[in-house]
Amino acid sequence: MKLFTRLFTLMLLACSQQQAAAQSPDTRCFELRIYYCHPGRLDALVQRFTNHTTRLFEKHNMQNIGYWLPADNRENTLYYVLAYPSRQARDASWNAFSADSAWIGVRTRSEEDGKIVAKVISVFMEAADFSPAITASRGNKDRLFELRTYYCRPGNLAALSDRFRNHTTALLAQAGMENIAYWRSTPADSSQHALVCLVAHANEKAAGKSWKKFSSNPEWIRVRDASDKNGPLAERVTSVWLRPLPFSLIR
């Protein structure tokens, strides 16, 4: 009986610890990186990531979250997200990665036919408190992803976050979209703050139906009009349709 009681107590303790871990805030530093390739060099970049880069990232304590190509990739770009324990850890990892002889060899061999990357855009982010758990878990099948960036008017990031937390995420799910991740940008300078959202759809047709349903929902219209009564919370919104690469852990 005492053994059973002790085991039961240990089980309860383990459950409570798991619940506490699940409820604890995600304090990691996230980085969205966008690579613009030279003409004709995107395939070489994808192969380099497939065969080498992601493994070398892991070697240097960078967590691969997801990799995508735009559905209409007119600019030869690759989008990906990494996670680190902190911004300081991020810098240390990149320094170690850049100096790694294995990486230097891979980069040199892959660029024998010319440079691959023409430009890199980096956005540092933190997980929003209302985001689902951001994990590198492979889905059952490929989905169509949508990366939406809401560039806030000065002082409106908190209000926009409140609207997503209290209304928008639930209304998006109600319309048939899957909430994948939400981040807030953390610019080091006075750059415009943004809310970065990643949602998923089964396919293009499903996406169109979901957005039509969401946009015409009287509850959304009421919430939007009330929160925008003094002007739109976001100055502009950009949207990029993304398809996961075969090695992406979020698919």
JOQUI-V114839 format. One record per residue. N is the residue number from 1. RES is the residue in three letters. PHI is phi in whole degrees, 0 to 359 (* if undefined). PSI is psi in degrees with one decimal (none if undefined). D_FIRST is the distance of its C-alpha to the first C-alpha in Angstrom with 1 decimal. Layout:
<<N,RES,PHI,PSI,D_FIRST> <N,RES,PHI,PSI,D_FIRST>>
//
This chain:
<<1,MET,*,-43.7,0.0> <2,LYS,296,-37.7,3.8> <3,LEU,296,-42.5,5.4> <4,PHE,298,-44.2,5.1> <5,THR,298,-41.2,6.2> <6,ARG,294,-43.2,8.6> <7,LEU,297,-40.1,9.9> <8,PHE,296,-40.7,10.5> <9,THR,296,-42.0,12.2> <10,LEU,296,-37.1,14.2> <11,MET,295,-43.6,15.2> <12,LEU,297,-39.9,16.5> <13,LEU,295,-42.0,18.3> <14,ALA,296,-41.3,19.9> <15,CYS,297,-43.3,21.1> <16,SER,294,-35.9,22.5> <17,GLN,292,-38.9,24.3> <18,GLN,295,-41.1,25.7> <19,GLN,295,-40.5,26.9> <20,ALA,296,-40.7,28.5> <21,ALA,295,-39.5,30.2> <22,ALA,294,-30.2,31.5> <23,GLN,268,-10.5,32.9> <24,SER,289,145.1,34.4> <25,PRO,293,148.6,38.2> <26,ASP,274,106.9,39.8> <27,THR,262,8.8,42.0> <28,ARG,293,157.3,43.5> <29,CYS,268,126.8,47.2> <30,PHE,250,150.6,48.6> <31,GLU,223,121.6,52.0> <32,LEU,267,123.7,54.0> <33,ARG,239,133.4,56.7> <34,ILE,238,119.5,59.6> <35,TYR,257,124.2,61.9> <36,TYR,260,118.3,65.5> <37,CYS,267,153.4,66.9> <38,HIS,295,152.9,70.5> <39,PRO,309,131.2,72.1> <40,GLY,78,7.8,70.9> <41,ARG,247,3.4,68.1> <42,LEU,296,-42.9,65.0> <43,ASP,300,-38.2,64.1> <44,ALA,295,-37.7,64.3> <45,LEU,294,-44.3,61.9> <46,VAL,299,-43.1,59.4> <47,GLN,296,-37.4,59.6> <48,ARG,295,-41.7,59.1> <49,PHE,293,-42.8,55.9> <50,THR,300,-46.0,54.7> <51,ASN,266,-21.2,55.3> <52,HIS,221,-54.1,55.0> <53,THR,299,-46.2,54.5> <54,THR,299,-38.9,51.0> <55,ARG,294,-40.0,49.7> <56,LEU,290,-33.1,51.6> <57,PHE,301,-48.6,50.2> <58,GLU,298,-37.3,46.7> <59,LYS,303,-33.4,47.7> <60,HIS,255,29.9,48.8> <61,ASN,64,34.0,45.6> <62,MET,256,134.9,47.1> <63,GLN,263,120.6,44.9> <64,ASN,286,121.9,46.8> <65,ILE,259,-52.4,46.1> <66,GLY,193,153.1,48.8> <67,TYR,225,133.0,52.3> <68,TRP,216,156.4,54.9> <69,LEU,244,140.8,58.6> <70,PRO,301,143.3,60.5> <71,ALA,298,-39.1,61.3> <72,ASP,247,84.9,64.9> <73,ASN,269,66.8,65.2> <74,ARG,288,-22.2,68.7> <75,GLU,255,11.2,68.1> <76,ASN,54,56.6,66.3> <77,THR,246,155.4,63.1> <78,LEU,232,131.0,59.6> <79,TYR,251,137.4,56.8> <80,TYR,207,160.5,53.5> <81,VAL,233,132.0,50.7> <82,LEU,242,157.8,48.9> <83,ALA,232,146.0,46.2> <84,TYR,223,157.6,45.8> <85,PRO,300,-32.5,43.5> <86,SER,197,171.1,46.5> <87,ARG,294,-38.2,50.3> <88,GLN,297,-42.8,50.7> <89,ALA,296,-36.1,48.5> <90,ARG,301,-49.9,50.6> <91,ASP,298,-41.0,53.8> <92,ALA,295,-40.5,52.4> <93,SER,295,-43.3,51.2> <94,TRP,293,-37.1,54.6> <95,ASN,297,-42.8,56.5> <96,ALA,292,-41.3,54.6> <97,PHE,298,-46.4,55.0> <98,SER,296,-29.2,58.7> <99,ALA,267,-3.6,59.3> <100,ASP,292,125.3,57.3> <101,SER,297,-32.1,59.8> <102,ALA,297,-44.5,58.0> <103,TRP,294,-42.4,58.5> <104,ILE,300,-40.4,62.1> <105,GLY,294,-44.4,62.8> <106,VAL,299,-46.9,61.3> <107,ARG,298,-43.7,63.3> <108,THR,297,-46.2,66.5> <109,ARG,294,-38.9,66.3> <110,SER,288,-18.0,65.4> <111,GLU,254,18.2,68.4> <112,GLU,297,-29.4,71.0> <113,ASP,264,10.7,72.5> <114,GLY,126,159.9,72.4> <115,LYS,301,148.3,70.1> <116,ILE,260,-51.8,67.3> <117,VAL,261,126.3,66.2> <118,ALA,268,-33.7,68.9> <119,LYS,205,145.6,66.8> <120,VAL,234,131.3,63.2> <121,ILE,249,132.6,61.8> <122,SER,236,130.2,58.6> <123,VAL,235,118.8,56.7> <124,PHE,272,139.8,53.9> <125,MET,217,160.6,51.2> <126,GLU,235,149.9,47.9> <127,ALA,292,134.1,45.3> <128,ALA,288,147.9,45.8> <129,ASP,295,-19.7,42.8> <130,PHE,262,4.2,43.1> <131,SER,288,144.3,43.2> <132,PRO,301,163.4,40.6> <133,ALA,303,126.9,38.6> <134,ILE,267,100.6,41.4> <135,THR,234,151.9,40.1> <136,ALA,272,68.2,41.9> <137,SER,249,132.0,40.4> <138,ARG,285,131.9,42.6> <139,GLY,282,174.1,43.3> <140,ASN,286,-28.8,43.6> <141,LYS,204,162.7,47.4> <142,ASP,295,139.5,50.2> <143,ARG,239,168.4,50.9> <144,LEU,265,122.4,53.8> <145,PHE,258,153.3,53.0> <146,GLU,229,119.7,54.9> <147,LEU,259,112.5,55.1> <148,ARG,246,131.6,56.4> <149,THR,241,120.3,57.5> <150,TYR,259,108.6,58.3> <151,TYR,273,112.0,60.7> <152,CYS,281,147.6,60.3> <153,ARG,289,152.7,63.1> <154,PRO,310,128.1,63.0> <155,GLY,82,4.3,60.2> <156,ASN,256,1.2,58.7> <157,LEU,298,-41.4,55.7> <158,ALA,296,-42.7,53.3> <159,ALA,293,-40.4,54.7> <160,LEU,294,-40.2,54.6> <161,SER,298,-41.8,50.9> <162,ASP,300,-41.3,50.1> <163,ARG,295,-41.3,51.9> <164,PHE,293,-43.7,49.9> <165,ARG,298,-45.0,46.6> <166,ASN,269,-19.7,47.2> <167,HIS,220,-56.3,49.2> <168,THR,298,-46.0,50.6> <169,THR,299,-40.9,47.5> <170,ALA,293,-38.6,46.3> <171,LEU,289,-34.3,49.8> <172,LEU,296,-44.8,50.2> <173,ALA,296,-39.8,47.1> <174,GLN,299,-31.7,48.3> <175,ALA,277,-3.2,51.5> <176,GLY,105,7.4,49.8> <177,MET,266,155.5,49.6> <178,GLU,253,119.9,46.6> <179,ASN,285,118.5,45.9> <180,ILE,260,-52.0,45.3> <181,ALA,200,149.2,45.9> <182,TYR,226,131.6,47.7> <183,TRP,230,157.1,49.1> <184,ARG,249,133.3,51.4> <185,SER,292,149.1,54.1> <186,THR,232,69.2,54.3> <187,PRO,295,142.5,57.9> <188,ALA,282,-21.3,58.8> <189,ASP,250,-153.7,62.2> <190,SER,268,20.5,63.5> <191,SER,300,157.5,63.1> <192,GLN,297,131.8,62.2> <193,HIS,283,151.3,58.5> <194,ALA,216,154.0,57.0> <195,LEU,254,121.6,54.0> <196,VAL,253,123.3,53.3> <197,CYS,238,137.6,51.6> <198,LEU,237,115.8,50.5> <199,VAL,237,162.1,50.1> <200,ALA,231,149.0,50.0> <201,HIS,230,157.6,51.7> <202,ALA,293,-39.4,51.7> <203,ASN,191,-177.3,55.4> <204,GLU,298,-42.5,58.7> <205,LYS,297,-43.7,59.1> <206,ALA,296,-37.5,55.7> <207,ALA,297,-44.8,56.4> <208,GLY,298,-42.6,59.6> <209,LYS,294,-40.3,58.1> <210,SER,294,-44.3,55.2> <211,TRP,293,-35.1,57.6> <212,LYS,295,-42.5,59.9> <213,LYS,295,-43.5,57.1> <214,PHE,297,-48.2,55.9> <215,SER,295,-28.7,59.4> <216,SER,264,0.8,60.3> <217,ASN,292,120.9,57.1> <218,PRO,303,-32.8,58.3> <219,GLU,294,-43.2,55.1> <220,TRP,297,-43.7,55.9> <221,ILE,299,-41.0,59.5> <222,ARG,296,-47.0,58.6> <223,VAL,297,-45.4,56.2> <224,ARG,298,-46.8,58.7> <225,ASP,295,-37.1,61.7> <226,ALA,291,-41.6,59.8> <227,SER,283,-23.7,58.7> <228,ASP,261,16.1,62.1> <229,LYS,298,-27.4,64.2> <230,ASN,257,17.1,65.5> <231,GLY,119,152.1,65.9> <232,PRO,303,138.9,63.7> <233,LEU,292,-33.8,60.7> <234,ALA,255,134.9,61.4> <235,GLU,288,-38.5,64.8> <236,ARG,202,159.9,64.4> <237,VAL,229,130.5,61.8> <238,THR,248,150.7,61.9> <239,SER,223,131.4,60.2> <240,VAL,233,126.7,59.9> <241,TRP,273,128.8,58.7> <242,LEU,233,142.9,56.7> <243,ARG,244,134.3,55.6> <244,PRO,290,143.9,52.9> <245,LEU,282,156.7,53.9> <246,PRO,305,-31.1,52.2> <247,PHE,267,1.9,50.2> <248,SER,292,136.0,49.1> <249,LEU,279,-22.8,45.3> <250,ILE,260,117.2,45.9> <251,ARG,232,none,47.7>>
//
